Amino acid sequence: MLCNYYIWGIMIKPIIMKKLFFVFAFLITVVSFAQQKRDLKLNKDTNLIDVVYYHDNGVVSQTGSYTTDGKLQGVWLSFNAEGKKTVSANYDNGKKVGKWIHWIDGVPKEIDYSKKVASL
């Protein structure tokens, strides 16, 4: 007979508990490896925090802005370790908006989040 686990008074079956454990372990791993070098600067004109993240080799990894409460805002660009653009993204107060472009093997793939929001 399998034992059930209880978290905050909620019964959790063993298979779900196992999945929760792996998700938790994954998040801890991601956070520990996500310690990139970055430059932060408050933009007094926009009241946004402009940030530049770097790969270990010193090449720019991402550029973008945060609101003062930590939400992604405006255009974000991502680059691979060789400096080639991999993603052009748009955020509005932490939500994906507008057209995003992902470059996969040099080929641009477009996703339009304004259409996705309108259809919900």
N, C-alpha and C positions, 0 to 999 in steps of 0.2 A: 504494500500500500504506500502510495506517495504522500509525503507531507505537504501541506499547504503553508505558505508563509503569509504573515500579516504585517503590512506596513501602514501605519496610521489607522489601524482598525479595518483595513481593507484586505480581503483575502486575495492573495496572489498565487496562482498556480505555479508549480516548479518550472515549467517551460518558459513562462513569462518572466519569472525571476531570473532565469539564466540569461534571457535576452536583455533584461535591464542591467544585469551585471556587465555584459559585453558592451552595451552602449555607454555605461559609466566609464569603463576602462578605456574605451576609444576616446571619449571626451578628455579624459585626463592626459592621454598620450598626445592628442592634438594640441592641447594647451601647452604642454611642456615643450613641444617642438615648434610652437608658433612664436617663439621669442625672437622676432626679427629686429634688426636695427631700424630705427625710424627717426624722422625729424618731424617735430610738431611746431606749428606757429599759428597763433591767433590772428585771424584777419579782421582787423577792427572795422573795415568797411562793410563786410558781409556778416560779421559776428559768427563766423564759422572757424573751425579749427582745421587748417590745411595740413595734410600729412603726406609724407613720402616714406614708403617702406623700401628696404633694400634686400637683395639676395645676399647670401654669404660672400659672393665674389665682388660685392660692391655695386653691382648693376641695379638700377631702379627696378623694384618688383611691382609696386602699386603707387598711384597718386590719387588723391581725392580729398574730400572734406567731410567733417563731422559737424553736427549741430553741437551746441554747448552741452546738451544732455546725452550725447553719445550716439546719435542716429546718423546713418550715412545720408549724405546730401549732395546733390548735383552729379557732375560727371566723375566717374571713377575709371581709371585706365590700369590695366594689368599687363605686365611684360614678363617674358620668359628670362632665363638666366643669361641668354645671349643679347637681350635688349629688344627683341622683337615683340610688337604689340600682340597680345593674345585675347584681350577683352576690352571692349568699350561699353560701359554700363551707365545707367542713369537712375538716380534715386531721388525721391521726394519724401523727406522726413522718415527715412528708413524703409520706405516701400519702393519696390522695383517699378519703374515707370518708363514709358517711351520705348525707343528702339535700342536694343542691345546688339552688339556684333561680337561674335566669337570667331577667331581665326583658328581653323583646324587645318594643319599642314599647309598653311598659307592661303587657304580658301575661306572667305568670309561667309559665316552663317548668321542670319538675322533672326532675332526674336522680337516681336512687338508686344510689349507688356501693356500698352494702352488698349489694344484689342482684347487681351485676356481679362483686364479689369472690367471693360464694358460688357463682356459676355457673362460675367458673374451676376 
